[in-house]
Amino acid sequence: MSSFLSRLKPLFHQVNLPWVGSLYQWMLASFMLVSVPLIFAIVYALMAMDNYSKQAHKSVFQTIVVTENSRLVLERLVSMERSIRQYQVLKEASLLKAFSTHHQKLVDLINESQSEHLPAHLNNQLQQLKQHETALFQLISAKENGKALSEKVLSQFADLAQQARKIIELGSKQQSLEVIALSEYESQVRQRLFFIVLASALLALGLSIFFVHYITRPIKKTRMQIQRLVKEDFETPIVIKGPKDLQELGENLEGLRQELKHLENEKQQFIRNISHELKTPLATLKEGTDLLSEELIGSLNAEQKEIVELMQVGNFNIMNLVANLLEYQKAVSMQSTLDSRFFSLSDLVASLQQEYQLLLQSKQLDLNVSLPETTLYADYEKLKVVLSNFISNAIKFSPQGGRVSISAEVSDNTLQLSVEDQGPGISEEIHQLIFKDFFQGQLQPASTMKGTGLGLAIVGYYVEQHHGEVLLLPPNETFPGARFVLVLPLEQRE
């Protein structure tokens, strides 16, 4: 059944009826159309039952009436013969009158039988009986009252009785034939009724499936458009063709999409502006602190060197915040694509280790690196941002004098890169929330600058572009803090 419906779906999509009226009107119209085949089947069944009843009356009841009347005719013939014979002996006028009365009743019975539209052979037999009986009655009535009737004349009553018995026999046979014919007719009616009901049910089912798919198609499209808005796809215009109320809903969704697109553009523009505005003074601060640390403008004592190092760490943290803002704007942009190339994983981690050396020293952290010799085919800059956020968070949440581990292993053509720390860790309740935009946990170190909540959101975007995933392992004795595992397929190709 499912395969049959899947074959019908393309046909449903090719049908485009003019959408006039509301969803309620379409549902009502579809219900009425689906009901038409069923109503037709019911009406046909009632008509078939009525025809069958009429046929039964015509075929059986009439034959029974004729057969019964023929028996009464036979009785009248016997009564007429008895009356006329008695009259011949007794010469009583009442007997002659009884003879005439029986004759009239006999004629009435024959006329009643002939009015039932009998088969031709039965009707002919009754007509012959009527003619013979009438001729005999006229013959007897024409005789003078004093003149006795001959036995030859009276013997005609026996012939008439024989004719009546023959009619009774023919009626019984006709009755049997009519019962058989009626049974066959009933079987034919039942078969026709079965096929008509089956065809009507299938047609009603087909119409139901068609209207369900056709009417729910704009509803499904509306749901898909809402899901696209939820996924922050504000570029594709929303056009919904369907009943009037769904079209109005589509127009409202289109207005919402335009408003959300406008807000998203303003948000991105704000991020770009504020990031670029911050970058210039931060670059000046970095150059100044670098000049001081390199003692190009004079030597520094131990306390001054410590202050300069603190300034460098603070400047590095601020630069990371600004870099995250820029990366976030780039990650959510529709133009963000992969620029994949081959590079060594060890070189990438060594570059990041050098960048974070100052922060590692400021917190006296021990960084353990254990990597296999692996060549990746990926976007170097995006993967660097991913690992940079893992390492930055590990340093940020690690206790003074703690340990951070970066390790990797390759199995089944898949890279599993782990970054582990000894910080407070991440509770299971927020495992699914940490990759949301601007989400920040409650366990922020008091000694560090508050982040933007964009680092792991950017990680989620870039890892998804590489068809990878990020796992969170439970803490262990060595690393009770966060344990991120980046699972990345090797040798990717666009």
Buried (B, 14 or more C-beta within 10 A) or exposed (E): EEEEEEEBEEEBEEEEEEBEBBBEEBBEBBEEBBEEBBEBBEEBBEEBEEEBEEBBEBBBEBBBBBBBBBBBBBBBBBBBBBBBBBBEEEEEEEBBEBBBBBBEBBBEBBEEBBEBEBBEEBBEBBEBBBEBBBEBBEEBEEEEEEEEBEEEBBEBBEEBBEBBEBBBEBBBEBBEEBBEEBEEBBEEBEEEBEEBBEEBEEBBEEBBBBBEBBBEBBBEBBEEBBEBBEEEBBEEEBEBEBBBBBBEBBEEBBEBBEEBBEEBEEEBEEBBEEBEEBBEEBEEBBEBBEEBBEEEEEEBEEEBBEBBBEBBBBBBBBBBBBBBBBBBBBBBEEEBEBEBEEBEBBEBBEBBBEBBEBBBEBBEBEBEBEBEEBEBBBBBEBBBBBBBBBBBBBBBBBBEEBBBBBBBEBEEEEBBBBBBBBBBBBEEEBEEEBBBBEEBBEEBEEEBEEBBBBBBBBBBBBBEBBEBEBEBEEBEEEBBBBBBBBBBBBEBEE
